[in-house]
């Protein structure tokens, strides 16, 4: 048994080639041979002595390896499991997959963990620069009780066959939102939309948004999670400077940016001010100019300038020193944290806005391609006599959206990105959200409203047989007026 601390990775594994690296943390000058196995049988032994720039940058010598696979290495008629292990040592290099391209069971699948389950490693602290040690965490703030009664729902008559299903999506909630936390990892992989794999093979649950397949992972029949995006791990995709990973999903989801990504940046900028790590924005392909401008503007409003940001469009990067702030526990019903409210307050302060609410607003989706209210004209005929004005957020600059919604006394609108702007409303003002029956389970704007202390109720479309969640729908104007009268009483 070698007295070593081995680290390494299989970076590429295809039917033609397997490549990666292996080194000894305790003695970076030591080199090794590795065995290439196909379906458990050794097909070759190669020396891990290829020079790699990414390893040189962190003080290791030539420790890369590469082996070209040939058809005779495989059994005919199916995939094979390719593994790499250090010769004369019972250690399998992290990551492996079917050479055919599908996921295979290797020695250890990745473990999906919630960072909130990691034991506390420091006491709670206020917003001030602090020092981190390798794989440490700092807690910001305190646990907050979160409770609300059943949400008032309009538009669903007593004889509606879907009444119970509809109401089940608006039941009372009583739970605790954990405090925000910031983690530091010495060595990690960061994916195209922010998913983080630590060097002990854990996937941080709070950094994953959407299905596993969209993140470069896959699952087997037992539910174990495996990394599959080997082809995007180029040898030089290495970030040597300290960075903060704030993303959970892409840029385009406005609500996710306001409720998850921006609060993470907000916490990091205040907690890590002395360390000055850069904020990392990640995208597999560049977003539109309008979306990028919005992201950069909101970051600037909380004190993060463009020279404090790095943009990476590789699918995966190795990062030497990674800070990961988290603000919500995805296992809870509520997905909006108190840190979000503090972040929004900072945006309003930056704009110098302390308005007295007076406007009555209907938020239109006429510029969208999906989930439009098809009888919007009839709805406005009912709302206009009561002082409501129609706005389309896409027609306004981001600064004007903040101003308009900060002046709103009551907002009515269908579920959609424009409703994320209720974040800028004043506590005690009112929100009426209109739902198609295909999106009843989606609650970001409800959570934003309740976190901000807004009065909130819902109106549900009478349409029960829509082709998809993207379909346009109708709403009953009397139901909307009933909700407005109720919430405005």
Buried (B, 14 or more C-beta within 10 A) or exposed (E): EEEBEBBBBBBBBBBEEBBBBBBBEEEBEBBBBBBBBBBEEEBBEBEBEBEBEBBEBEEBBBBBBBBEBEEEBBEEEEBBBBBBBBEEBEBBBBBBBBBBBEBBBBEEBBEBBBBBEBEEBBEBBEBEEBEBEEBBBBBBBEEBEBEBEEBBBBBBEEEBEEBEEBBEBBEEBEBEBBBBBBBBBBBBBBBBBBBBBBBEBBBBBBBBBEEBEBBBBBBEEEEBBBBBBBBBBBBEBBBEEBBBBBBBBBBBBBBBBBBBBBBBBBBBBBBBEEBEBBBBBBBBEEBEEEBBEBBBBBBBBBBBEEEBBBBBEBBBBBBBBBBBBBBBBBEBEBBBBBBBBBBBEBBBEBBEBEBEBEBBBBBBBEEBEEBBBBBBEBBBEBBEEEEBEBBBBBEBEBEEBBBBBBBBBBBBBBBBBBBBBBBBBBEEBBBBBBBBBBBBEBBBBBBBBBBBEBBBBBBBBBBEEBEEEBBBBBBBBEBBBBBBEBBEE
